[in-house]
Amino acid sequence: MGIPFFAMTTPVTPTFPSKLPHVGTTIFSVMSALANEHQAVNLGQGFPDFGCDPKLLDAVTAAMQAGHNQYPPMPGAAPLREAVAAKIEALHGKRYDANSEITITGGATQAILTAILATVHAGDEVIVLDPCYDSYAPNIELAGGVVVRVPLTPGTFRPDFAKIAAAITPKTRLLIINTPHNPSATIWTAEEMRQLEDLLAPTNVLLISDEVYEHMVFDGAQHESAARFPGLAARAFIVSSFGKTYHVTGWKVGTVAAPAALTAEFRKVHQFNVFTVNTPMQMGLASYMADPSPYLDLPVFYQRKRDLFAEGLRGTRLKLLPTTGTYFQCVDISGVTDMNESDFCQWLVKEIGVAAIPLSAFYGDGFDQQVVRFCFAKQDATLQAAIERLRKL
């Protein structure tokens, strides 16, 4: 008997055109790998190196032991949705219905992708403001949308409303804003939010307001949520993150607040790309939120770390840009080197032993202004170790 034909051939994996042909290994992965290789102090990664409140761990453990281990409702556990709605009302004076306007998500990144998939049709245009979080553009492309990049004002990172207005066309479906802003560490003012409200009023443009750093605002400033502006709230998916607020980024739990009509479309996608989010974390968070002090005290907590890092770099040739929100510090390196941002970051991690992120990584065109980003969401000892090395520059 002859050998079957299929046994004589070498198996071949089918090829297909990539849906994201321009996406490769991110600078964040590259810098983290370099940091590990060179035993560098990693101020590149945007998450804490310290633990969360033990009370939160206890609340999640209690939820597991109480039997909250099966699927919760698709939109999220009711106690957590109710706690989120109450928090938004207390902070911003806007009441969202917990049943029809609040959804618990698998982190903020999933929330943003789901909002885009729910609203963007093939050929629709989506405006993003460069520099921006690196998930926005690929998410838009996966939905078949067209990314329209509008730069924030170089140096100050303020929104340029004339440029935003000029970018709006009949094909514009969505605008994405982020305040407090990653990577620039700036916040939008109330006047800027009102300008955006007026600009969008005559349009049919939807808004994603990425507010994951909402509780990291400094020097007595107010976080100006889209929820505070009726004309924005009426068209907005407002995205928040428990991971950022409570130092548990690995839990991947976020929220979306949106008008009922927008939430209904959001949930149509959410139920099929995530369905729901792990139950004990939701129940634990709902219990923990009964005390507002952990998020109300967060500005003071991170402002102290911001100031510690800034004071440590005083007198160096690094020029610190203003940090009014987030847990990032942008630094102008032009007084230290003629290198571009990416080359400097690679040199810094290898020769000085500190990892940072080039701001050019957040621009679609790789715009380089000799500015890099450090993350100060670290233990004081970690920051002091980085300062000791950076003072050699």
Secondary structure, DSSP 8 states (H G I E B T S, - for coil): ----HHHHS---------SSTT--S-HHHHHHHHHHHTT-EE-SSSS-SS---HHHHHHHHHHHHTT--S---TT--HHHHHHHHHHHHHHHS----TTTSEEEESSHHHHHHHHHHHH--TT-EEEEEES--TTHHHHHHHTT-EEEEEE--TTT----HHHHHHH--TTEEEEEEESS-TTT-----HHHHHHHHHHHTTS--EEEEE-TTTT-B-TT-----GGGSHHHHTTEEEEEEHHHHHT-GGG--EEEE--HHHHHHHHHHHHHHT----HHHHHHHHHHTT--HHHHSHHHHHHHHHHHHHHHHTTSS-EE----BSSEEEEE-TTT-SS-HHHHHHHIIIII-EE-EEGGGGSTT----SEEEEE--S-HHHHHHHHHHHTT-
